Amino acid sequence: MNPSPSLPTYPSRRSLLKGAAGVAIAAPLLSACVTSGGDDEQPAANTGAKSADNPLGVKDDAPLEVVIFKGGYGDDYAKHAEDLYKGKYSKAAIDHKGIQKVGEALQPRFVANTPPDVVDNTGAGRLDLATLVGAKQLADLAPLLDAPSFDDPSTKVRDTLLPGVIDDGTFDKQVLTLNFTYTVWGLWYSKPLFAAKGWTYPKTWDEMLTLCATIRAAGVAPWTYQGKYPEYINDPLLTMAAKIGGADLLKSVDNLEPNAWKADGLKAAAEAFAELAGKGYIMSGSEALSHTEAQAAWCQGKAAFIPCGSWLPSEQKGVAPQGFDMVMGAVPPRTGSDKMGAAAVQAASSESFLVPAKAKNAAGGMEYLRILFSKQSAKAFAQSAGTLPAVAGATDGLTLSSGLGSTRDAITAAGKEAFTFRFRTWYAPLAKAVDDATGELVNKRATAAEWADRVQKAADALAKDSSVKKYTR
């Protein structure tokens, strides 16, 4: 099973979570929409009167076309939201399409200026988000975000979302997509194994190193990781660095500032992981393992810790033995004077929904999203998919698996200190340079200083490349 229903067959989950780096589907043709159609070809307004009960001005008999990526999550959750929509707008005919190759199916329709009203633009064959943004094919979702939530009229939709969801869909200060699922990254371990061995999850990095020595003495490798894809072990390294340096470090890295990758926080984090490897605390042979192989070894008890995102429990169904009860912990802080708290975690949203700018029923498309992003819909999704939705409080009152429960607890504990780096979204070549350098670091072929030099060189080259559009946070 893939890490998420949106992932390609290899585990580059960043290409899922960061849609701007997605697969380009006929970018020149999509760009042609601007010249062939333009603003003059906007469809006639298909809206009704706005009211407290109809804040987006939905015309009650306007047809609604919904296109959903039908991957590992299926599309029943989307149909559930459609039923709620139909309950409110009984005269509206809903055309539901659950498909897999979203780009292949919809690219010609964007070219012809006849897109659906709302699209789940997910999957390996999705439309290229950067191209859609550049061609001005996406509606600004500000009216939706400022509308009262479906559950509570006293709370705006924007105030019901988990940290970072709005930022993940923002391009040049406009929110153009809204992501429905939420991923948290951390360190995973088997709770029963730790209880049986008397091991306690470490609260600091020094405690981690001490525990690793104890674990190795018991005949178990302290760590393994998805070696063929070093981005997985990059996550705890970058999380540690962000905790040390705080928001200033995030901004300097993402904004391609000079010497950003040589900051004290990044240097300390790189040194910490160099020490982890140098002490032999990473399972021998991990570098050669795929994500499935490394995770299977971990489930077999060959290693105590593995870094991963919160899709791991779903991916390990049928692999983890009964009673394994995996849980996720936050990356232990490196120092006692970090700018972020010990509970801070790296998190981001995915499963990207959008309303085309030239949709016939754009108001209905936004209303559908207002319903989909309600607690009512999100709770039904959490129950069926076993995945954390991007709506705050959606899992309240539910009986959760150990994995999903620990993810929910981690994001609750982090509060406002849930964060993400944006450079992966914006600059895929830099992301690869960081991954490659970290692979060298944890396999003892580069020092922390060499790691920083190598990544900074890649960042500087990118900053000087005038052909690459630059973003800032």
Steps between C-alpha positions, in 0.01 A plus 500: 500500500625847422565746783187683389244449229658791315852365480660349194637148529826628648472668841571862413231624734626853454363496148163420653504754779653779302289526191700774330770245426247258354476330164462747213202410284517684168631823652525689169136422420382609842698820467324556168173536691597853585542609141227289343235570762599785726279690735253578220391138497400476863168312524188689593447533874313201640430631846211569733433751771736493797357457848601378843398148395654536154816707555655419162191577295433152363221475242287221642427332167843544338658165398821409681780293347746341742814315387679293766829312485396145585813359660565321827244715680230409246230760440225409745607788725443739209157349430414549867565873461294499179207351692523786749512747210197337342319518833541876495455562127247234404442641151869472405603207281844370603728341243762297693806356329746282693812461281872432527672686215381847588736685266427284199125541548488870582780664304292524179213650697719771649625577148140527380404716800240241607643368829298331778382700800730340756799268455702274728828554313698211645685190379811438294322618183355818643498834325815703562409749769769752409368509144142549616612786725705664227213476252260658754273198477418484873244695697611694808354312797490803731115515489486139618754553777318809626159331491350357819583134550231245423500377861520828688382828341698696760831356374652572159617208287860627520488471880401131491813382318815350648824704498661549160204389286436850364870563441531173308244626248628858474669630185599866473274586793192329355358175638434293189477146639377344822647172617276251676739260674774575750838332538727519803862379504682347791673190635303175516537213744303204636343594831474136625865434408616802699281398794631143494862619490452777754601765247364855535462735205779759533421860587835639380758403237748408772240260639454364147869417471500337844195293410657399169793350689257301716301382196812386317618310808168311487585378150271739311607773259394834646402659165429408141377719216378478140854517366429526128299812578706707747228765515344283773794552738522861389174569679623446857824685420315804368245478781779514755656798322168686489449446872840650571475797263127566500310703242810699402672182385197389298481836325870526423509152346183541296590852388841383373687744722882493488657241733158387623610135498799584719284629785573366848174302509572313178860443598398356838237273343742371238756431773237311701421267211865459413553386860202262480658337197853518635403306812354223285141564607355464148432143389769367271387484139223757540639708215408229248142451620185626333225647712311169509811302592609735779152520645458123484828453689379745762170313535700180546673654803840536335508873584333705771445835324411603146430853371184542293185697439163415648400283204722223644224304684292477183800393298591228751157336509558132438871541576513595867424202727188505714559696820791698354311822587728753333502855634673820397710727718630852438868535411687561829655847528875534455558774758335638810462846346308429180275775362219246455366269766578131527154412364541696175451284191534530127157475336335575166173446321425301183213377276464826312154638418444793266222696334578593137479871423273429204274247669134543408399469865798633692277604791373142521856368483599713799184402685584135441842562657337682792302182563791264435719691747236483772562291812209284396663401169855490634402268785339257255821509295721434803289197589508350152855590394684481832674825406510837672287761320610863476206613715569573867310277741381261228613194700354611833294223655620234257669174602828518312772250416827537692664658195229753418448574867869579549495724192200688634666533840823626342330776304290594803812525717682705237219756480622805311847349475411276209718618212627411157779599264384640166816454290387151398183643352676779322837355394515129420872510401593637842291232670693233312833661591408495869385137481818389324722684747318348797544155349874562496492636855323205664717253311816663633625625164460869591552703814243745631709788364525335158124441505434869564748610229345269245143610565591868518671475162179359349290772666732776375488368145122498514487852642709628208294323235277770353296242306352361824205686652578588861256491792527643849338425835 
